[in-house]
Amino acid sequence: MSGQTAPKSIGLRTYHITFTTYGSWLLGDARGSTRHGGIYIYPDPALEEQMRERCNYDEITLSEEARRVAYKGILKKRVFGIGKYTFSTCSQNTSMFS
């Protein structure tokens, strides 16, 4: 693509926000994981166990009620001033797409 210019922005912004609960997705997890900076870490049970041993607290999962509270809180805040978005939550992971 040398010598080519990037297409001009059409002013659309999209967001994908995701977060996990404490201890529920550690480095080395069977699903794969990433370090800050986007470095992919392949599944590694020994690394996952090492990370689990470093945790100061037990793994946290969200009950159905806690998920509803999180969902309502994010909707109430109108994150980034976004008008429409999709929100998905489970006991260990929450994602928002706009």
MARVOSE-537517 format. One line per 5 residues: their letters; for each residue z, x, y of N, C-alpha, C, O. Coordinates in nm, 4 decimals, padded with zeros to 6 digits, always signed. Atoms other than C-alpha are relative to their C-alpha. Layout:
A	Z,X,Y,Z,X,Y,Z,X,Y,Z,X,Y | ... .
***
This chain:
MSGQT	+00.0000,+00.0822,-00.1198,+00.0000,+00.0000,+00.0000,+00.0000,+00.0858,+00.1250,+00.0220,+00.0358,+00.2353 | +00.0029,-00.0911,-00.1126,-00.0273,+00.3049,+00.2209,-00.1022,-00.0471,+00.1022,-00.2137,-00.0856,+00.0670 | +00.0911,+00.0384,-00.1061,-00.1814,+00.2230,+00.5561,-00.0027,-00.1486,+00.0294,-00.0627,-00.1903,+00.1284 | -00.0022,+00.1438,-00.0237,-00.1186,-00.1504,+00.5260,+00.1255,-00.0371,+00.0778,+00.2295,+00.0275,+00.0647 | -00.1165,+00.0474,-00.0732,+00.1125,-00.3385,+00.7572,+00.0588,-00.1203,-00.0711,-00.0115,-00.1966,-00.1374 .
APKSI	-00.0679,+00.1142,+00.0611,+00.3684,-00.5880,+00.6401,-00.0411,-00.1278,+00.0718,-00.0664,-00.1259,+00.1923 | +00.0332,+00.1268,-00.0656,+00.2871,-00.9537,+00.7047,+00.1081,-00.0381,+00.1004,+00.2254,-00.0055,+00.0825 | -00.0965,+00.0438,-00.1004,+00.4508,-01.1050,+01.0109,+00.0927,-00.1062,-00.0577,+00.0524,-00.1886,-00.1399 | -00.0975,+00.0995,+00.0425,+00.7648,-01.3068,+00.9553,-00.0384,-00.1361,+00.0560,-00.0862,-00.1459,+00.1690 | +00.0270,+00.1351,-00.0494,+00.7199,-01.6821,+00.9825,+00.1290,-00.0695,+00.0429,+00.1321,-00.1906,+00.0648 .
GLRTY	-00.1236,+00.0543,-00.0534,+01.0795,-01.7259,+01.0903,+00.0898,-00.0707,-00.0995,+00.1909,-00.1287,-00.0598 | -00.0844,+00.0640,+00.0995,+01.2203,-01.8576,+00.7637,+00.1076,+00.0970,-00.0459,+00.0810,+00.2153,-00.0670 | -00.1078,-00.0796,+00.0554,+01.5552,-01.7311,+00.6474,+00.0472,-00.0655,-00.1281,+00.0654,-00.1871,-00.1344 | -00.0555,+00.0511,+00.1247,+01.6771,-01.7672,+00.2948,+00.1209,+00.0845,-00.0362,+00.1294,+00.2025,-00.0021 | -00.1214,-00.0676,+00.0416,+02.0111,-01.6772,+00.1483,+00.0277,-00.0303,-00.1467,+00.0004,-00.1402,-00.1947 .
HITFT	-00.0559,+00.0217,+00.1334,+02.1479,-01.6329,-00.2005,+00.1357,+00.0668,+00.0022,+00.1461,+00.1895,+00.0039 | -00.1370,-00.0491,-00.0045,+02.5227,-01.5974,-00.1938,+00.0625,-00.0280,-00.1352,+00.0562,-00.1405,-00.1847 | -00.0648,+00.0199,+00.1289,+02.7093,-01.5456,-00.5168,+00.1293,+00.0798,-00.0041,+00.1382,+00.1892,+00.0518 | -00.1250,-00.0731,+00.0190,+03.0608,-01.4472,-00.6050,+00.0609,-00.0408,-00.1324,+00.0372,-00.1505,-00.1830 | -00.0671,+00.0265,+00.1266,+03.2676,-01.4239,-00.9187,+00.1502,+00.0044,+00.0223,+00.1979,+00.0589,+00.1219 .
TYGSW	-00.1453,-00.0039,-00.0098,+03.6360,-01.4725,-00.9790,+00.0525,+00.1325,-00.0533,-00.0153,+00.2013,-00.1296 | -00.0607,-00.1293,+00.0326,+03.8688,-01.1762,-01.0246,+00.0005,+00.0253,-00.1510,+00.0501,-00.0561,-00.2290 | -00.0045,-00.0427,+00.1394,+03.8176,-00.9941,-01.3542,-00.0973,-00.0685,-00.0939,-00.0946,-00.0429,-00.2143 | +00.0867,+00.0770,+00.0896,+03.5469,-01.2267,-01.4853,-00.1363,+00.0643,-00.0258,-00.2071,+00.0223,-00.1173 | +00.1285,-00.0658,+00.0216,+03.2444,-00.9965,-01.4547,+00.0166,+00.1460,+00.0406,-00.0068,+00.1825,+00.1558 .
LLGDA	-00.0314,-00.1401,-00.0258,+03.3321,-00.6297,-01.4816,-00.1189,+00.0899,-00.0299,-00.2107,+00.0503,-00.1017 | +00.1030,-00.0973,+00.0356,+03.1118,-00.3210,-01.4919,-00.0013,+00.0162,-00.1509,+00.1040,+00.0241,-00.2143 | +00.0132,-00.0124,+00.1445,+02.9782,-00.2874,-01.8443,-00.0091,-00.1328,-00.0732,-00.0304,-00.1341,-00.1944 | +00.0061,+00.1337,+00.0593,+02.9785,-00.6654,-01.9069,-00.1301,-00.0177,-00.0789,-00.2325,+00.0416,-00.0448 | +00.1168,+00.0246,+00.0854,+02.7363,-00.7884,-02.1752,-00.1183,-00.0578,+00.0773,-00.2326,-00.0424,+00.0343 .
RGSTR	+00.1074,+00.0570,-00.0826,+02.5354,-00.9694,-01.9022,-00.0672,+00.1042,+00.0883,-00.1652,+00.0746,+00.1568 | +00.0467,-00.1028,-00.0925,+02.4752,-00.6385,-01.7231,+00.0757,-00.0149,+00.1312,+00.1360,-00.1192,+00.1562 | -00.0712,+00.0060,-00.1271,+02.6198,-00.5590,-01.3827,-00.0626,+00.0998,+00.0960,-00.1473,+00.1798,+00.0564 | +00.0513,-00.0941,-00.0992,+02.5469,-00.3695,-01.0633,+00.1146,+00.0584,+00.0800,+00.2166,-00.0067,+00.1027 | -00.0928,-00.0647,-00.0925,+02.7358,-00.1243,-00.8493,-00.0488,-00.0294,+00.1410,-00.1616,-00.0747,+00.1604 .
HGGIY	+00.0440,+00.0131,-00.1397,+02.7283,-00.1408,-00.4709,-00.1240,+00.0859,+00.0183,-00.1312,+00.1971,-00.0338 | +00.1256,-00.0720,-00.0175,+02.3840,-00.0329,-00.3633,-00.1062,-00.0427,-00.0992,-00.2186,+00.0073,-00.0959 | +00.0979,+00.0562,+00.0920,+02.2154,-00.2248,-00.6435,-00.0286,+00.0826,-00.1237,-00.1283,+00.0575,-00.1914 | +00.0215,-00.0811,+00.1193,+02.2488,+00.0363,-00.9186,+00.0366,-00.0828,-00.1231,+00.1513,-00.1252,-00.1377 | -00.0216,+00.0827,+00.1186,+02.2104,-00.1520,-01.2481,+00.0816,+00.0765,-00.1044,+00.0537,+00.1928,-00.1334 .
IYPDP	-00.0827,-00.0554,+00.1073,+02.4745,-00.0861,-01.5150,-00.0283,-00.0802,-00.1263,-00.0034,-00.2007,-00.1301 | +00.0291,+00.0660,+00.1268,+02.3659,-00.1673,-01.8704,+00.1293,-00.0406,-00.0704,+00.2345,+00.0187,-00.0467 | -00.1192,+00.0401,+00.0758,+02.6065,-00.3484,-02.1025,+00.0621,+00.1209,-00.0712,-00.0070,+00.1999,-00.1355 | -00.0724,-00.1133,+00.0572,+02.8716,-00.1028,-02.2174,+00.1431,-00.0452,-00.0276,+00.2273,-00.0407,+00.0620 | -00.1333,+00.0519,+00.0319,+03.1770,-00.2439,-02.4008,+00.1133,+00.0968,+00.0329,+00.2205,+00.0538,+00.0754 .
ALEEQ	-00.1060,-00.0980,-00.0300,+03.3743,+00.0803,-02.3569,+00.0283,+00.0033,+00.1501,+00.1443,+00.0096,+00.1910 | -00.0186,+00.0023,-00.1450,+03.3162,+00.0771,-01.9792,+00.0684,-00.1285,+00.0434,+00.1575,-00.1263,+00.1284 | -00.0623,+00.1281,-00.0343,+03.4052,-00.2918,-01.9597,+00.1500,+00.0037,-00.0315,+00.2311,-00.0416,+00.0493 | -00.1416,-00.0089,+00.0372,+03.7335,-00.2267,-02.1428,+00.0750,+00.0917,+00.0966,+00.1878,+00.0619,+00.1358 | -00.0615,-00.0913,-00.0964,+03.8083,+00.0662,-01.9122,+00.0239,-00.0716,+00.1337,+00.1291,-00.0548,+00.1953 .
MRERC	-00.0143,+00.0745,-00.1257,+03.7491,-00.1592,-01.6085,+00.1098,-00.1068,-00.0128,+00.1871,-00.1286,+00.0805 | -00.1028,+00.1025,+00.0221,+03.9675,-00.4344,-01.7597,+00.1397,+00.0610,+00.0068,+00.2317,+00.0004,+00.0618 | -00.1301,-00.0683,-00.0034,+04.2530,-00.1854,-01.8054,+00.0414,+00.0362,+00.1424,+00.1604,+00.0493,+00.1712 | -00.0298,-00.0338,-00.1395,+04.2267,-00.0994,-01.4349,+00.0367,-00.1223,+00.0844,+00.0863,-00.1078,+00.1962 | -00.0332,+00.1225,-00.0743,+04.2725,-00.4641,-01.3291,+00.1514,-00.0109,+00.0164,+00.2276,+00.0176,-00.0759 .
NYDEI	-00.1424,+00.0176,-00.0277,+04.6074,-00.5336,-01.1677,+00.0514,-00.1379,-00.0378,+00.1723,-00.1596,-00.0463 | -00.0376,+00.1384,+00.0276,+04.6044,-00.9034,-01.2558,-00.0844,-00.0531,-00.1157,-00.1835,+00.0089,-00.1541 | +00.0776,+00.0659,+00.1040,+04.4814,-01.1361,-01.5307,-00.1282,-00.0563,+00.0599,-00.1367,-00.0811,+00.1802 | +00.1261,+00.0626,-00.0419,+04.1280,-01.2747,-01.5144,+00.0276,-00.1386,+00.0572,+00.1140,-00.2110,+00.0078 | -00.0166,+00.1311,-00.0632,+04.0992,-01.5801,-01.2911,-00.1213,-00.0868,-00.0308,-00.2354,-00.0428,-00.0164 .
TLSEE	+00.1065,+00.0988,+00.0155,+03.8965,-01.8881,-01.3793,+00.0380,-00.1215,+00.0835,+00.1560,-00.1472,+00.1077 | -00.0231,+00.1160,-00.0851,+03.8576,-02.1993,-01.1675,-00.0029,-00.1285,-00.0815,-00.0921,-00.1495,-00.1637 | -00.0022,+00.1316,+00.0630,+03.9549,-02.5441,-01.2882,-00.1058,-00.0878,+00.0669,-00.1612,-00.0512,+00.1705 | +00.0953,+00.0944,-00.0599,+03.7263,-02.8412,-01.2207,+00.0421,-00.0349,+00.1432,-00.0414,-00.0398,+00.2335 | -00.0495,+00.0357,-00.1332,+03.9463,-02.9357,-00.9246,-00.0186,+00.1155,+00.0977,-00.0591,+00.0935,+00.2119 .
ARRVA	+00.0169,-00.1163,-00.0881,+03.9396,-02.5819,-00.7816,-00.1471,+00.0189,+00.0378,-00.1778,+00.0590,+00.1500 | +00.1436,-00.0098,-00.0309,+03.5583,-02.5822,-00.8063,-00.0403,-00.1021,+00.1045,-00.1188,-00.0721,+00.1944 | +00.0308,+00.1039,-00.1000,+03.5410,-02.9091,-00.6136,+00.0509,+00.0413,+00.1377,-00.0172,+00.0212,+00.2383 | -00.0585,-00.0444,-00.1272,+03.7704,-02.7657,-00.3447,-00.0873,+00.1101,+00.0621,-00.1142,+00.1073,+00.1822 | +00.0862,-00.1080,-00.0498,+03.5529,-02.4512,-00.3139,-00.1309,-00.0569,+00.0540,-00.1761,-00.0186,+00.1619 .
YKGIL	+00.1259,+00.0628,-00.0407,+03.2366,-02.6609,-00.2933,+00.0165,-00.0722,+00.1339,-00.0637,-00.0534,+00.2254 | -00.0225,+00.0747,-00.1238,+03.3783,-02.8893,-00.0249,+00.0287,+00.0937,+00.1172,-00.0160,+00.0689,+00.2291 | -00.0318,-00.0953,-00.1060,+03.5133,-02.5928,+00.1725,-00.1237,+00.0684,+00.0546,-00.1371,+00.0864,+00.1756 | +00.1230,-00.0658,-00.0445,+03.1768,-02.4208,+00.1832,-00.0888,-00.0993,+00.0741,-00.1476,-00.0647,+00.1766 | +00.0792,+00.1010,-00.0713,+02.9982,-02.7430,+00.2786,+00.0575,-00.0267,+00.1387,-00.0169,-00.0418,+00.2356 .
KKRVF	-00.0660,+00.0280,-00.1272,+03.2532,-02.8034,+00.5535,-00.0259,+00.1103,+00.1026,-00.0426,+00.0828,+00.2214 | +00.0213,-00.1136,-00.0898,+03.2027,-02.4562,+00.6997,-00.1437,+00.0102,+00.0483,-00.1705,+00.0745,+00.1498 | +00.1424,-00.0090,-00.0348,+02.8236,-02.4998,+00.7113,-00.0396,+00.1468,+00.0121,-00.0840,+00.1920,+00.1176 | +00.0229,-00.1437,+00.0046,+02.7776,-02.1375,+00.6117,-00.1319,+00.0375,+00.0666,-00.2359,-00.0202,+00.0349 | +00.1172,-00.0510,-00.0716,+02.5320,-01.9543,+00.8409,-00.0741,-00.1080,+00.0778,-00.1869,-00.0849,+00.1213 .
GIGKY	+00.0682,+00.1071,-00.0708,+02.4487,-02.2846,+01.0079,-00.1147,-00.0608,-00.0795,-00.2020,-00.1265,-00.0227 | +00.1073,+00.0506,+00.0857,+02.2268,-02.3747,+00.7135,+00.0135,-00.1509,-00.0141,+00.1228,-00.2023,-00.0380 | -00.0033,+00.1441,+00.0125,+02.1328,-02.7400,+00.7017,-00.0050,-00.0489,-00.1433,+00.0688,-00.1405,-00.1796 | +00.0172,+00.0452,+00.1380,+02.0249,-02.7749,+00.3376,+00.0121,+00.1188,-00.0938,-00.0426,+00.2259,-00.0678 | -00.0093,-00.1034,+00.1017,+02.1179,-02.5725,+00.0340,+00.0448,-00.0583,-00.1319,+00.0928,-00.1714,-00.1394 .
TFSTC	-00.0412,+00.0364,+00.1348,+02.1873,-02.5880,-00.3359,+00.1221,+00.0818,-00.0355,+00.1281,+00.2015,-00.0074 | -00.1259,-00.0653,+00.0321,+02.5313,-02.5046,-00.4645,+00.0282,-00.0202,-00.1470,+00.0201,-00.1323,-00.1972 | -00.0292,+00.0064,+00.1427,+02.6219,-02.4236,-00.8240,+00.1307,+00.0730,-00.0258,+00.1512,+00.1837,+00.0240 | -00.1276,-00.0664,+00.0278,+02.9673,-02.3446,-00.9540,+00.0425,-00.0248,-00.1440,+00.0169,-00.1314,-00.1999 | -00.0595,+00.0133,+00.1321,+03.1339,-02.2842,-01.2887,+00.1369,+00.0675,+00.0058,+00.1825,+00.1044,+00.1140 .
SQNTS	-00.1367,-00.0507,-00.0020,+03.4719,-02.1497,-01.3923,+00.0102,+00.1457,+00.0446,+00.1179,+00.1898,+00.0846 | -00.0060,-00.1420,-00.0328,+03.3776,-01.7861,-01.3208,-00.1004,+00.0456,+00.1046,-00.0933,+00.1601,+00.1494 | +00.1071,-00.0440,-00.0874,+03.0779,-01.7810,-01.0887,-00.0410,-00.1130,+00.0929,-00.0464,-00.2287,+00.0515 | +00.0482,+00.0984,-00.0963,+02.9601,-01.9599,-00.7755,-00.1224,+00.0553,+00.0682,-00.1240,+00.1724,+00.1061 | +00.1217,-00.0423,-00.0672,+02.6118,-01.9445,-00.6230,-00.0418,-00.1045,+00.1015,-00.0240,-00.2244,+00.0802 .
MFS	+00.0556,+00.0878,-00.1008,+02.4588,-02.0903,-00.3106,-00.1395,+00.0516,+00.0341,-00.1576,+00.1707,+00.0592 | +00.1364,-00.0365,-00.0319,+02.0842,-02.0921,-00.2438,-00.0440,-00.0815,+00.1199,-00.0126,-00.2001,+00.1308 | +00.0549,+00.0714,-00.1154,+01.9134,-02.1819,+00.0800,-00.1454,+00.0370,+00.0143,-00.2128,-00.0113,+00.1053 .
***
